[in-house]
Amino acid sequence: MIDPQFDRCRFPPSLWRALRGAGLEPPKVLRAAGLPATFHLDPTNILTTAQMFAVWKSVEALSSGAVPALEILKASGEAGHQPAFIAALYALNLRDAIHRIERFKRMGTSEIYELTVDGDVSTMTKTWPFAVETEPAASIDLSFLFLLEIGRIGTGQRITPASVHYQRAGPAAPELEEHYGCRINFGASHNAISFHNADLATPFPGHAPEFLAMVTPGLSAAFDELMTGSTISERVMAVLKRTMASGRPDIAFVARALGTSERSLQRTLTAEATTFRALLAKAREELSLQLLADPAISVEEVTLMLGFQDATSFYRAFREWQDMSPGEWRALRYEEARPV
């Protein structure tokens, strides 16, 4: 387990959209948490652990439902999941997915996930090294529910936890225990969710190692870009690279991811002397070179991953970018890489 060096947390745009989908307007949540009402509009904004907890306590106070996390989980499926969640669905199995989530958590927040094995059960715990108070219930619930959702979607089965332990006092809302499919143990020494090892090892039918090999470095790089980008154009490029593999994103999607309107985004890009179409082409060009550099990925696969309708369209675009065909570019790269 590696402790983070800095107290830095992010609240991803997809989660703000999910809150809105659950009937919780971000500005109202932020004001209740003592933060600027427009904080969510800039995806590069950083929260401390204390501020993150304040946001979740506001969610609990403003929610009309008995279990806010269940409403947010439902809204997430409609608003669009985080790229790390999507990548986890292509993992080998739930154990592999949890390890991938652990890694992405270390990149984006001062939160530590740890999975330990004890007999035929494995237990996932989460800690906040910079916390000076207990983690809000909504935050804990959503973390555990997301992991369970990955397992159920990934396996195509309604797996149930071996056990769920909460530090907080009970009783449980009936709908929460019903969703878990097991009793919740309250007043525990730590917050934890345990899974049977057999469930963790159940293969995900959609496992795609080639996809993971492609998007994992991209997620890391795009995260760094998103954190350091100083212009809207740079942030748009980061979102495009981060989401291209899960479908061709349009300007409306990118605007939502950046917490702004489509019209405002277009005006800002015009002020920066560029267009969304130009940035999309640039993102596709850069990703095409990254993908073509891997000889194991066929041109047909690259075409699909970049959202082109057919190979002819991709070949035409690539020739405009590089003044040669994808095959010629690969041959030239191979020739340059050969030892003299």
C-alpha positions in Angstrom: 0.0 0.0 0.0 1.4 3.4 -1.0 0.3 6.5 1.0 -0.3 9.6 -1.2 2.1 12.4 -0.5 -0.5 15.2 -1.0 -4.1 15.8 0.0 -5.6 16.1 -3.4 -9.0 14.8 -4.4 -11.0 15.1 -7.6 -14.8 15.0 -8.1 -15.1 13.8 -11.7 -17.5 15.5 -14.2 -19.4 12.3 -14.6 -20.2 12.3 -10.9 -21.5 15.8 -11.0 -23.7 14.7 -13.9 -24.9 11.8 -11.8 -25.8 14.1 -8.9 -27.8 16.2 -11.2 -29.5 13.1 -12.5 -30.4 12.1 -9.0 -32.1 15.5 -8.4 -29.1 17.2 -6.6 -28.0 20.3 -8.4 -24.2 20.8 -8.1 -24.3 24.5 -7.3 -26.7 23.9 -4.4 -24.6 21.0 -3.1 -21.4 23.1 -3.3 -22.9 26.1 -1.5 -24.1 23.8 1.3 -20.5 22.5 1.5 -19.1 26.0 1.8 -17.6 25.9 -1.7 -18.1 28.2 -4.7 -21.3 27.4 -6.6 -19.3 27.2 -9.9 -16.6 25.0 -8.5 -17.8 22.0 -10.6 -17.4 23.9 -13.9 -13.6 23.5 -13.9 -12.7 19.8 -14.0 -9.1 20.6 -12.9 -10.3 21.9 -9.5 -8.8 20.1 -6.6 -10.5 19.3 -3.3 -9.0 18.5 0.1 -10.2 15.4 1.9 -12.1 17.7 4.3 -13.8 19.5 1.4 -14.6 16.2 -0.3 -16.3 15.0 2.9 -18.2 18.3 3.1 -19.6 17.7 -0.4 -20.8 14.2 0.6 -22.4 15.5 3.8 -24.2 18.1 1.7 -25.4 15.3 -0.6 -26.8 13.5 2.4 -28.5 16.6 3.8 -30.1 17.6 0.5 -31.1 14.2 -0.8 -34.8 13.3 -0.5 -34.1 9.5 -0.8 -33.4 7.1 2.1 -30.1 6.0 0.4 -28.6 8.8 -1.8 -25.9 6.4 -3.1 -28.5 4.2 -4.8 -30.1 7.2 -6.6 -26.6 8.3 -7.7 -25.7 4.8 -8.9 -28.9 4.7 -11.0 -28.2 8.1 -12.4 -24.6 7.2 -13.2 -25.8 4.6 -15.7 -27.8 7.2 -17.5 -25.3 10.1 -17.3 -22.3 8.0 -18.3 -19.7 6.3 -16.1 -16.1 7.4 -15.4 -13.5 6.1 -17.9 -11.9 4.0 -15.1 -15.2 2.3 -14.5 -15.6 1.5 -18.2 -12.1 0.2 -18.3 -12.7 -2.0 -15.3 -15.6 -3.7 -17.2 -13.1 -5.0 -19.7 -10.9 -6.6 -17.0 -10.2 -10.3 -16.7 -12.5 -10.6 -13.6 -13.7 -8.7 -10.6 -10.4 -9.1 -8.8 -8.5 -7.7 -11.7 -11.1 -4.9 -12.0 -10.7 -3.9 -8.3 -6.9 -3.8 -8.7 -7.4 -1.4 -11.7 -9.7 0.7 -9.7 -7.1 0.8 -6.9 -4.6 2.2 -9.4 -6.8 4.9 -10.8 -7.8 5.9 -7.2 -4.2 6.5 -6.4 -4.0 8.8 -9.5 -7.0 10.9 -8.7 -7.6 11.1 -5.0 -6.1 10.8 -1.5 -8.1 7.6 -1.0 -6.6 4.1 -0.6 -8.3 0.9 -1.6 -6.7 -2.3 -0.3 -7.8 -5.9 -1.1 -6.7 -8.6 1.2 -7.3 -12.4 1.0 -8.4 -14.4 4.0 -9.3 -18.0 3.2 -12.0 -18.2 0.5 -13.0 -14.6 1.0 -11.3 -11.3 -0.1 -12.0 -8.0 1.7 -11.7 -4.5 0.3 -11.2 -1.7 2.7 -10.8 2.0 2.0 -9.0 4.6 4.0 -8.3 8.4 3.8 -4.8 9.2 5.2 -5.6 12.9 5.5 -9.1 12.5 7.1 -9.7 13.9 10.6 -13.3 12.7 10.7 -15.2 9.6 9.6 -16.1 9.2 5.9 -19.7 10.2 5.1 -22.1 7.3 4.6 -23.0 8.3 1.1 -19.4 8.2 0.0 -18.8 4.7 1.5 -22.1 3.4 0.1 -21.3 4.6 -3.4 -17.8 3.2 -3.4 -19.1 -0.3 -2.4 -22.1 -0.1 -4.7 -19.9 0.8 -7.7 -17.6 -2.2 -7.1 -20.6 -4.5 -6.8 -22.0 -3.0 -10.0 -18.8 -3.7 -11.9 -18.9 -7.3 -10.7 -22.6 -7.7 -11.7 -22.2 -6.1 -15.1 -18.9 -7.7 -15.8 -20.0 -11.3 -15.0 -23.5 -10.9 -16.1 -24.6 -12.5 -12.8 -26.2 -11.1 -9.7 -23.2 -11.7 -7.4 -23.7 -10.8 -3.7 -21.0 -9.8 -1.2 -19.9 -12.3 1.4 -20.4 -9.5 3.9 -20.6 -5.8 4.3 -19.3 -4.0 7.4 -19.9 -0.3 8.3 -18.5 1.6 11.2 -21.6 3.7 11.5 -24.6 2.7 13.6 -27.6 1.0 12.0 -30.2 0.1 11.2 -29.9 -0.3 7.4 -32.4 1.0 5.0 -34.3 -2.0 3.6 -33.5 -1.1 0.0 -29.8 -1.0 0.6 -29.6 -4.5 2.1 -31.9 -5.6 -0.7 -29.5 -4.2 -3.3 -26.5 -5.9 -1.7 -28.3 -9.1 -1.2 -26.9 -9.6 2.3 -27.1 -8.3 5.8 -25.1 -5.2 6.7 -23.0 -5.4 9.9 -23.0 -2.1 11.7 -20.7 -0.8 14.4 -17.7 -2.5 12.9 -14.1 -1.5 13.5 -13.7 -0.5 9.8 -15.7 -0.1 6.6 -15.3 -3.1 4.3 -16.9 -5.2 1.7 -16.0 -8.8 1.2 -16.4 -11.1 -1.8 -16.2 -14.8 -2.2 -12.9 -15.6 -4.1 -15.0 -17.7 -6.6 -17.0 -14.6 -7.5 -13.8 -12.5 -7.8 -12.4 -15.2 -10.2 -15.5 -15.5 -12.4 -14.4 -14.4 -15.9 -15.8 -11.3 -17.5 -17.1 -12.4 -20.9 -16.3 -8.9 -22.3 -12.6 -9.1 -21.2 -10.5 -7.3 -23.8 -6.8 -7.3 -23.0 -6.0 -5.4 -26.2 -8.5 -2.7 -25.3 -7.0 -2.4 -21.7 -3.5 -2.3 -23.1 -4.5 0.6 -25.2 -6.6 2.7 -22.8 -4.7 2.2 -19.5 -1.7 4.3 -20.5 -4.1 6.7 -22.2 -6.1 7.1 -19.0 -3.0 7.9 -17.0 -1.7 10.4 -19.6 -5.1 12.0 -20.1 -5.5 12.4 -16.3 -2.2 14.2 -16.1 -3.2 16.4 -19.1 -6.5 17.2 -17.6 -4.8 18.2 -14.3 -2.2 20.4 -15.9 -4.1 21.8 -18.9 -4.2 25.6 -18.8 -6.6 26.2 -21.7 -10.0 24.9 -22.6 -8.5 23.5 -25.8 -6.1 21.4 -23.8 -8.9 20.2 -21.6 -11.1 19.3 -24.6 -8.2 17.3 -26.0 -7.7 15.5 -22.7 -11.4 14.6 -22.6 -11.4 13.4 -26.2 -8.3 11.2 -25.7 -9.8 9.8 -22.5 -13.1 8.8 -24.0 -12.4 8.1 -27.6 -12.1 4.4 -27.1 -15.5 4.1 -25.5 -17.3 5.8 -28.4 -16.8 8.9 -30.6 -17.6 11.8 -28.3 -19.4 14.8 -29.7 -19.3 18.4 -28.6 -22.3 18.0 -26.4 -20.7 15.1 -24.5 -17.4 17.0 -24.0 -19.3 20.1 -22.8 -21.1 18.0 -20.2 -17.8 16.5 -19.1 -16.3 19.9 -18.6 -19.4 21.2 -16.8 -20.3 23.8 -19.3 -22.8 24.4 -22.1 -22.2 23.5 -25.8 -22.6 27.2 -26.8 -20.2 28.4 -24.1 -17.6 25.8 -25.2 -17.9 26.8 -28.8 -17.4 30.5 -27.9 -14.4 29.7 -25.8 -12.8 27.6 -28.5 -13.4 30.4 -31.0 -11.6 32.8 -28.7 -8.7 30.4 -28.6 -8.6 30.3 -32.4 -9.7 26.7 -32.8 -12.8 24.6 -33.3 -14.1 21.4 -31.8 -13.8 19.7 -35.2 -10.1 20.6 -35.4 -9.4 19.3 -31.9 -11.3 16.1 -32.6 -9.2 15.6 -35.7 -6.0 16.3 -33.8 -7.0 13.9 -31.0 -7.8 11.2 -33.6 -4.5 11.7 -35.4 -2.5 11.4 -32.2 -4.3 8.3 -31.1 -4.0 6.8 -34.5 -0.2 7.1 -34.4 -0.2 5.6 -30.9 -2.3 2.6 -32.0 -0.6 2.0 -35.3 2.7 1.9 -33.4 1.5 -1.4 -32.0 1.8 -4.1 -34.7 -0.7 -6.3 -32.8 -3.5 -3.9 -33.5 -5.0 -4.2 -37.0 -5.9 -1.2 -39.1 -9.5 -2.3 -39.0 -9.4 -2.2 -35.2 -7.9 1.3 -35.2 -10.7 2.4 -37.6 -13.3 1.2 -35.1 -11.5 2.5 -32.0 -11.3 6.0 -33.5 -15.0 6.1 -34.5 -14.6 6.1 -38.3 -17.5 4.6 -40.2 -15.3 2.5 -42.5 -11.7 1.9 -43.4 -11.9 4.2 -46.5 -12.8 7.2 -44.3 -9.9 6.4 -42.0 -7.4 6.0 -44.8 -8.5 9.3 -46.4 -8.1 11.1 -43.0 -4.8 9.5 -42.3 -3.4 10.5 -45.7 -4.4 14.1 -45.0 -2.6 13.9 -41.6 0.6 12.1 -42.6 0.7 12.3 -46.4 0.8 8.5 -46.6 -1.4 5.5 -45.9 -1.5 3.7 -42.5 0.4 0.8 -44.0 3.1 3.0 -45.4 3.5 4.7 -42.1 3.9 1.4 -40.3 6.4 0.2 -42.9 8.4 3.4 -42.5 8.3 3.2 -38.7 9.4 -0.5 -38.9 12.3 0.4 -41.3 13.5 3.2 -39.0 13.4 0.9 -36.0 15.5 -1.7 -37.6 19.1 -1.9 -36.3 21.7 -0.6 -38.8 
